[in-house]
Amino acid sequence: MFTPTGYYTHSGFLGFLPDGSRMVFATYADYVDYLEEAVAA
């Protein structure tokens, strides 16, 4: 099970993705939404 993790930077929330890459989102909520869509796909 992948645990959402990341941290806030000056440009937004830097979230770690299940494949090991990183992506910046506007908020933590956007990060969680993206993960839910990625898992559902």
mmJSON file of the N, C-alpha and C atoms, coordinates in Angstrom:
{"data_MODEL":{"atom_site":{
"group_PDB":["ATOM","ATOM","ATOM","ATOM","ATOM","ATOM","ATOM","ATOM","ATOM","ATOM","ATOM","ATOM","ATOM","ATOM","ATOM","ATOM","ATOM","ATOM","ATOM","ATOM","ATOM","ATOM","ATOM","ATOM","ATOM","ATOM","ATOM","ATOM","ATOM","ATOM","ATOM","ATOM","ATOM","ATOM","ATOM","ATOM","ATOM","ATOM","ATOM","ATOM","ATOM","ATOM","ATOM","ATOM","ATOM","ATOM","ATOM","ATOM","ATOM","ATOM","ATOM","ATOM","ATOM","ATOM","ATOM","ATOM","ATOM","ATOM","ATOM","ATOM","ATOM","ATOM","ATOM","ATOM","ATOM","ATOM","ATOM","ATOM","ATOM","ATOM","ATOM","ATOM","ATOM","ATOM","ATOM","ATOM","ATOM","ATOM","ATOM","ATOM","ATOM","ATOM","ATOM","ATOM","ATOM","ATOM","ATOM","ATOM","ATOM","ATOM","ATOM","ATOM","ATOM","ATOM","ATOM","ATOM","ATOM","ATOM","ATOM","ATOM","ATOM","ATOM","ATOM","ATOM","ATOM","ATOM","ATOM","ATOM","ATOM","ATOM","ATOM","ATOM","ATOM","ATOM","ATOM","ATOM","ATOM","ATOM","ATOM","ATOM","ATOM","ATOM","ATOM"],
"id":[1,2,3,4,5,6,7,8,9,10,11,12,13,14,15,16,17,18,19,20,21,22,23,24,25,26,27,28,29,30,31,32,33,34,35,36,37,38,39,40,41,42,43,44,45,46,47,48,49,50,51,52,53,54,55,56,57,58,59,60,61,62,63,64,65,66,67,68,69,70,71,72,73,74,75,76,77,78,79,80,81,82,83,84,85,86,87,88,89,90,91,92,93,94,95,96,97,98,99,100,101,102,103,104,105,106,107,108,109,110,111,112,113,114,115,116,117,118,119,120,121,122,123],
"type_symbol":["N","C","C","N","C","C","N","C","C","N","C","C","N","C","C","N","C","C","N","C","C","N","C","C","N","C","C","N","C","C","N","C","C","N","C","C","N","C","C","N","C","C","N","C","C","N","C","C","N","C","C","N","C","C","N","C","C","N","C","C","N","C","C","N","C","C","N","C","C","N","C","C","N","C","C","N","C","C","N","C","C","N","C","C","N","C","C","N","C","C","N","C","C","N","C","C","N","C","C","N","C","C","N","C","C","N","C","C","N","C","C","N","C","C","N","C","C","N","C","C","N","C","C"],
"label_atom_id":["N","CA","C","N","CA","C","N","CA","C","N","CA","C","N","CA","C","N","CA","C","N","CA","C","N","CA","C","N","CA","C","N","CA","C","N","CA","C","N","CA","C","N","CA","C","N","CA","C","N","CA","C","N","CA","C","N","CA","C","N","CA","C","N","CA","C","N","CA","C","N","CA","C","N","CA","C","N","CA","C","N","CA","C","N","CA","C","N","CA","C","N","CA","C","N","CA","C","N","CA","C","N","CA","C","N","CA","C","N","CA","C","N","CA","C","N","CA","C","N","CA","C","N","CA","C","N","CA","C","N","CA","C","N","CA","C","N","CA","C","N","CA","C"],
"label_alt_id":[null,null,null,null,null,null,null,null,null,null,null,null,null,null,null,null,null,null,null,null,null,null,null,null,null,null,null,null,null,null,null,null,null,null,null,null,null,null,null,null,null,null,null,null,null,null,null,null,null,null,null,null,null,null,null,null,null,null,null,null,null,null,null,null,null,null,null,null,null,null,null,null,null,null,null,null,null,null,null,null,null,null,null,null,null,null,null,null,null,null,null,null,null,null,null,null,null,null,null,null,null,null,null,null,null,null,null,null,null,null,null,null,null,null,null,null,null,null,null,null,null,null,null],
"label_comp_id":["MET","MET","MET","PHE","PHE","PHE","THR","THR","THR","PRO","PRO","PRO","THR","THR","THR","GLY","GLY","GLY","TYR","TYR","TYR","TYR","TYR","TYR","THR","THR","THR","HIS","HIS","HIS","SER","SER","SER","GLY","GLY","GLY","PHE","PHE","PHE","LEU","LEU","LEU","GLY","GLY","GLY","PHE","PHE","PHE","LEU","LEU","LEU","PRO","PRO","PRO","ASP","ASP","ASP","GLY","GLY","GLY","SER","SER","SER","ARG","ARG","ARG","MET","MET","MET","VAL","VAL","VAL","PHE","PHE","PHE","ALA","ALA","ALA","THR","THR","THR","TYR","TYR","TYR","ALA","ALA","ALA","ASP","ASP","ASP","TYR","TYR","TYR","VAL","VAL","VAL","ASP","ASP","ASP","TYR","TYR","TYR","LEU","LEU","LEU","GLU","GLU","GLU","GLU","GLU","GLU","ALA","ALA","ALA","VAL","VAL","VAL","ALA","ALA","ALA","ALA","ALA","ALA"],
"label_asym_id":["A","A","A","A","A","A","A","A","A","A","A","A","A","A","A","A","A","A","A","A","A","A","A","A","A","A","A","A","A","A","A","A","A","A","A","A","A","A","A","A","A","A","A","A","A","A","A","A","A","A","A","A","A","A","A","A","A","A","A","A","A","A","A","A","A","A","A","A","A","A","A","A","A","A","A","A","A","A","A","A","A","A","A","A","A","A","A","A","A","A","A","A","A","A","A","A","A","A","A","A","A","A","A","A","A","A","A","A","A","A","A","A","A","A","A","A","A","A","A","A","A","A","A"],
"label_entity_id":["1","1","1","1","1","1","1","1","1","1","1","1","1","1","1","1","1","1","1","1","1","1","1","1","1","1","1","1","1","1","1","1","1","1","1","1","1","1","1","1","1","1","1","1","1","1","1","1","1","1","1","1","1","1","1","1","1","1","1","1","1","1","1","1","1","1","1","1","1","1","1","1","1","1","1","1","1","1","1","1","1","1","1","1","1","1","1","1","1","1","1","1","1","1","1","1","1","1","1","1","1","1","1","1","1","1","1","1","1","1","1","1","1","1","1","1","1","1","1","1","1","1","1"],
"label_seq_id":[1,1,1,2,2,2,3,3,3,4,4,4,5,5,5,6,6,6,7,7,7,8,8,8,9,9,9,10,10,10,11,11,11,12,12,12,13,13,13,14,14,14,15,15,15,16,16,16,17,17,17,18,18,18,19,19,19,20,20,20,21,21,21,22,22,22,23,23,23,24,24,24,25,25,25,26,26,26,27,27,27,28,28,28,29,29,29,30,30,30,31,31,31,32,32,32,33,33,33,34,34,34,35,35,35,36,36,36,37,37,37,38,38,38,39,39,39,40,40,40,41,41,41],
"pdbx_PDB_ins_code":[null,null,null,null,null,null,null,null,null,null,null,null,null,null,null,null,null,null,null,null,null,null,null,null,null,null,null,null,null,null,null,null,null,null,null,null,null,null,null,null,null,null,null,null,null,null,null,null,null,null,null,null,null,null,null,null,null,null,null,null,null,null,null,null,null,null,null,null,null,null,null,null,null,null,null,null,null,null,null,null,null,null,null,null,null,null,null,null,null,null,null,null,null,null,null,null,null,null,null,null,null,null,null,null,null,null,null,null,null,null,null,null,null,null,null,null,null,null,null,null,null,null,null],
"Cartn_x":[0.845,0.0,0.883,0.6,1.375,0.854,1.747,1.364,1.68,0.666,0.933,1.903,2.932,3.906,4.515,5.019,5.61,5.781,6.028,6.21,5.941,5.648,5.373,6.676,6.688,7.815,7.276,8.138,7.696,6.765,6.794,5.973,4.743,4.539,3.374,3.729,2.909,3.144,3.876,5.055,5.846,5.475,4.753,4.299,5.077,5.295,5.977,4.94,5.17,4.24,4.65,3.698,3.995,5.162,5.431,6.532,7.885,7.898,9.144,9.448,8.645,8.874,8.221,8.481,7.916,7.167,6.119,5.343,4.86,4.83,4.385,2.905,2.154,0.731,0.476,-0.682,-1.026,-1.248,-1.908,-2.2,-2.074,-2.085,-2.059,-3.311,-4.457,-5.706,-5.593,-4.961,-4.766,-3.9,-2.908,-2.016,-2.811,-3.646,-4.445,-5.433,-6.058,-6.989,-6.276,-5.084,-4.31,-3.985,-3.596,-3.287,-4.503,-5.669,-6.896,-7.233,-7.046,-7.309,-6.304,-5.055,-4.004,-4.242,-4.673,-4.92,-6.175,-7.162,-8.413,-8.243,-7.287,-7.103,-6.592],
"Cartn_y":[-1.189,0.0,1.242,2.141,3.385,4.405,5.014,6.058,7.42,8.282,9.627,10.371,10.906,11.652,12.74,13.775,14.893,16.053,17.219,18.395,19.647,20.736,22.011,22.709,23.296,24.105,25.48,26.383,27.719,27.706,26.612,26.559,25.673,25.073,24.226,23.001,21.975,20.737,19.757,19.331,18.36,16.973,16.233,14.907,13.818,12.727,11.576,10.632,10.161,9.273,7.82,6.895,5.474,4.933,5.509,5.012,5.605,6.423,6.987,8.382,8.868,10.219,11.243,12.516,13.592,14.552,15.16,16.136,17.218,18.455,19.562,19.83,19.956,20.262,21.562,22.177,23.428,23.197,22.085,21.786,20.293,19.923,18.501,17.806,18.504,17.921,17.579,18.446,18.172,16.927,16.788,15.62,14.337,14.348,13.176,12.86,13.882,13.667,13.021,13.498,12.929,11.459,11.154,9.768,8.87,9.353,8.56,8.279,9.267,9.073,8.116,8.224,7.359,5.907,5.689,4.337,3.761,4.59,4.126,3.799,4.432,4.242,2.843],
"Cartn_z":[0.0,0.0,0.0,-0.921,-1.028,-0.03,0.732,1.679,1.082,0.911,0.378,1.28,0.683,1.466,0.601,1.253,0.541,1.497,0.951,1.793,0.989,1.709,1.051,0.69,-0.495,-0.945,-1.299,-1.73,-2.108,-3.32,-4.107,-5.319,-5.168,-3.988,-3.783,-2.984,-3.117,-2.385,-3.282,-2.846,-3.602,-3.113,-3.953,-3.565,-4.265,-3.558,-4.138,-4.719,-5.921,-6.606,-6.401,-6.587,-6.349,-7.168,-8.342,-9.177,-8.781,-7.726,-7.239,-7.744,-8.687,-9.191,-8.268,-8.537,-7.737,-8.638,-8.108,-8.865,-7.913,-8.392,-7.55,-7.796,-6.716,-6.765,-6.008,-6.276,-5.599,-4.105,-3.775,-2.373,-2.127,-0.86,-0.497,-1.03,-0.991,-1.492,-2.974,-3.76,-5.188,-5.375,-4.531,-4.571,-4.305,-3.262,-2.917,-4.036,-4.611,-5.73,-6.897,-7.201,-8.311,-8.044,-6.824,-6.476,-6.622,-6.177,-6.285,-7.746,-8.607,-10.032,-10.635,-10.229,-10.776,-10.364,-9.142,-8.654,-9.321,-9.551,-10.158,-11.641,-12.286,-13.729,-14.064],
"occupancy":[1.0,1.0,1.0,1.0,1.0,1.0,1.0,1.0,1.0,1.0,1.0,1.0,1.0,1.0,1.0,1.0,1.0,1.0,1.0,1.0,1.0,1.0,1.0,1.0,1.0,1.0,1.0,1.0,1.0,1.0,1.0,1.0,1.0,1.0,1.0,1.0,1.0,1.0,1.0,1.0,1.0,1.0,1.0,1.0,1.0,1.0,1.0,1.0,1.0,1.0,1.0,1.0,1.0,1.0,1.0,1.0,1.0,1.0,1.0,1.0,1.0,1.0,1.0,1.0,1.0,1.0,1.0,1.0,1.0,1.0,1.0,1.0,1.0,1.0,1.0,1.0,1.0,1.0,1.0,1.0,1.0,1.0,1.0,1.0,1.0,1.0,1.0,1.0,1.0,1.0,1.0,1.0,1.0,1.0,1.0,1.0,1.0,1.0,1.0,1.0,1.0,1.0,1.0,1.0,1.0,1.0,1.0,1.0,1.0,1.0,1.0,1.0,1.0,1.0,1.0,1.0,1.0,1.0,1.0,1.0,1.0,1.0,1.0],
"B_iso_or_equiv":[0.0,0.0,0.0,0.0,0.0,0.0,0.0,0.0,0.0,0.0,0.0,0.0,0.0,0.0,0.0,0.0,0.0,0.0,0.0,0.0,0.0,0.0,0.0,0.0,0.0,0.0,0.0,0.0,0.0,0.0,0.0,0.0,0.0,0.0,0.0,0.0,0.0,0.0,0.0,0.0,0.0,0.0,0.0,0.0,0.0,0.0,0.0,0.0,0.0,0.0,0.0,0.0,0.0,0.0,0.0,0.0,0.0,0.0,0.0,0.0,0.0,0.0,0.0,0.0,0.0,0.0,0.0,0.0,0.0,0.0,0.0,0.0,0.0,0.0,0.0,0.0,0.0,0.0,0.0,0.0,0.0,0.0,0.0,0.0,0.0,0.0,0.0,0.0,0.0,0.0,0.0,0.0,0.0,0.0,0.0,0.0,0.0,0.0,0.0,0.0,0.0,0.0,0.0,0.0,0.0,0.0,0.0,0.0,0.0,0.0,0.0,0.0,0.0,0.0,0.0,0.0,0.0,0.0,0.0,0.0,0.0,0.0,0.0],
"pdbx_formal_charge":[null,null,null,null,null,null,null,null,null,null,null,null,null,null,null,null,null,null,null,null,null,null,null,null,null,null,null,null,null,null,null,null,null,null,null,null,null,null,null,null,null,null,null,null,null,null,null,null,null,null,null,null,null,null,null,null,null,null,null,null,null,null,null,null,null,null,null,null,null,null,null,null,null,null,null,null,null,null,null,null,null,null,null,null,null,null,null,null,null,null,null,null,null,null,null,null,null,null,null,null,null,null,null,null,null,null,null,null,null,null,null,null,null,null,null,null,null,null,null,null,null,null,null],
"auth_seq_id":[1,1,1,2,2,2,3,3,3,4,4,4,5,5,5,6,6,6,7,7,7,8,8,8,9,9,9,10,10,10,11,11,11,12,12,12,13,13,13,14,14,14,15,15,15,16,16,16,17,17,17,18,18,18,19,19,19,20,20,20,21,21,21,22,22,22,23,23,23,24,24,24,25,25,25,26,26,26,27,27,27,28,28,28,29,29,29,30,30,30,31,31,31,32,32,32,33,33,33,34,34,34,35,35,35,36,36,36,37,37,37,38,38,38,39,39,39,40,40,40,41,41,41],
"auth_comp_id":["MET","MET","MET","PHE","PHE","PHE","THR","THR","THR","PRO","PRO","PRO","THR","THR","THR","GLY","GLY","GLY","TYR","TYR","TYR","TYR","TYR","TYR","THR","THR","THR","HIS","HIS","HIS","SER","SER","SER","GLY","GLY","GLY","PHE","PHE","PHE","LEU","LEU","LEU","GLY","GLY","GLY","PHE","PHE","PHE","LEU","LEU","LEU","PRO","PRO","PRO","ASP","ASP","ASP","GLY","GLY","GLY","SER","SER","SER","ARG","ARG","ARG","MET","MET","MET","VAL","VAL","VAL","PHE","PHE","PHE","ALA","ALA","ALA","THR","THR","THR","TYR","TYR","TYR","ALA","ALA","ALA","ASP","ASP","ASP","TYR","TYR","TYR","VAL","VAL","VAL","ASP","ASP","ASP","TYR","TYR","TYR","LEU","LEU","LEU","GLU","GLU","GLU","GLU","GLU","GLU","ALA","ALA","ALA","VAL","VAL","VAL","ALA","ALA","ALA","ALA","ALA","ALA"],
"auth_asym_id":["A","A","A","A","A","A","A","A","A","A","A","A","A","A","A","A","A","A","A","A","A","A","A","A","A","A","A","A","A","A","A","A","A","A","A","A","A","A","A","A","A","A","A","A","A","A","A","A","A","A","A","A","A","A","A","A","A","A","A","A","A","A","A","A","A","A","A","A","A","A","A","A","A","A","A","A","A","A","A","A","A","A","A","A","A","A","A","A","A","A","A","A","A","A","A","A","A","A","A","A","A","A","A","A","A","A","A","A","A","A","A","A","A","A","A","A","A","A","A","A","A","A","A"],
"auth_atom_id":["N","CA","C","N","CA","C","N","CA","C","N","CA","C","N","CA","C","N","CA","C","N","CA","C","N","CA","C","N","CA","C","N","CA","C","N","CA","C","N","CA","C","N","CA","C","N","CA","C","N","CA","C","N","CA","C","N","CA","C","N","CA","C","N","CA","C","N","CA","C","N","CA","C","N","CA","C","N","CA","C","N","CA","C","N","CA","C","N","CA","C","N","CA","C","N","CA","C","N","CA","C","N","CA","C","N","CA","C","N","CA","C","N","CA","C","N","CA","C","N","CA","C","N","CA","C","N","CA","C","N","CA","C","N","CA","C","N","CA","C","N","CA","C"],
"pdbx_PDB_model_num":[1,1,1,1,1,1,1,1,1,1,1,1,1,1,1,1,1,1,1,1,1,1,1,1,1,1,1,1,1,1,1,1,1,1,1,1,1,1,1,1,1,1,1,1,1,1,1,1,1,1,1,1,1,1,1,1,1,1,1,1,1,1,1,1,1,1,1,1,1,1,1,1,1,1,1,1,1,1,1,1,1,1,1,1,1,1,1,1,1,1,1,1,1,1,1,1,1,1,1,1,1,1,1,1,1,1,1,1,1,1,1,1,1,1,1,1,1,1,1,1,1,1,1]
}}}
